[in-house]
Amino acid sequence: MNLGETIKQCRSVKKLTLAQLSERSGISVSHLSLLENNNREPSISAVESIANALGLPLSVLVFLAAQRDEVTDLNASYIETLSNNIMDLMANAKG
């Protein structure tokens, strides 16, 4: 699972700076930076705060972060399509 990269990608899709995500999530900029660069393991409460700040259910953020070999029961093309659709929805969401 690459949660840090997923948080960074979702933040980018939402066109948020680290400072904006920090303000929305209540997590410091420096801590968010460490998380995005996979230099720190987040607590579940931190991941939930970040998901909420990004306007995502926690389960969706975790799904997006899952490596393809971690979801072997699902068809790879479906996973890719679903992930792309989620990102498109995020990019076009208001707020």
N, C-alpha and C positions, 0 to 999 in steps of 0.2 A: 504494500500500500504506500502510495506517495502522497500523503496528505498535504505536505508543504507545497509541492508543485501545484496541486489542485486548488489550494487556497489562493495562491498567486494567480493562477489562470482565471479563476472565478472573479477575483478582484479586478483583474484586467478587463474581463468581459463587461463587468459592471462599471468600468471606468472610474474606479475608486483609487485614491492614493492610500498609502499606508496610514497616513494621518487620519484620513476620513474613515477607514475601516477601524482604526483605533478608537475614534470617537464613537462610532456606532456600536462597537463590541465591548468597549470598556477595558480593552487589553492594550498595554503600552505599545508604542511603535517599535521599540527595540525588541520586545518579546515577540510581536508579530513577525518581525524580520527574521528572528531566530527560527521561528516555526516554519516560515516560508522556505527557508534555506535548509530545512531538515537538520538544524543544529540543536533542536530541543524537541522533546516529546510533549505534545499538549495533553492537558487533562481533558476528560470528557466534557467538563463544564466549559472549558475554553473553546473546544470544538463546537459545542452547542451555541455559545455566544457568537462565534464567527459565522456559523450557518445562519443564525437569526439575522445578523448584520448584513449578510449577503442576500437575505430574503429567500433562503432555501430551507427545506426540512433537513434535519440532521441526517436522516437516512439517505437523502439524495447526495449530500456532500460526501458521505462515506462511500456510496456507490461510485461516484465519479473518481474517487481516489483509489478504488480497487484496481489492482493489477489484473490483467486479463487471465492469468493463470489461477487467480483466486476465485474466479467465477466460471469454473470449467463446465458447469451444468448448463450454461447459457451459450447460445450460438454467438460467435464472435462478431458477425455482421450485425446482429441485433443489438449487441452491446454498443458497438460503434455508432449505430443509428440513434439509439436512445441517448447516448452521451452527447452527440451532436445536436439533437433536438433540444435537450436540456440547455445546452449552451446558447442556442438560438433564442430560446424562450427568455433566458436571462438577459441577453443582449437587447431584446426588444421590450422588456418589461418596463413599465413606468415606475418611477420612484427611485 
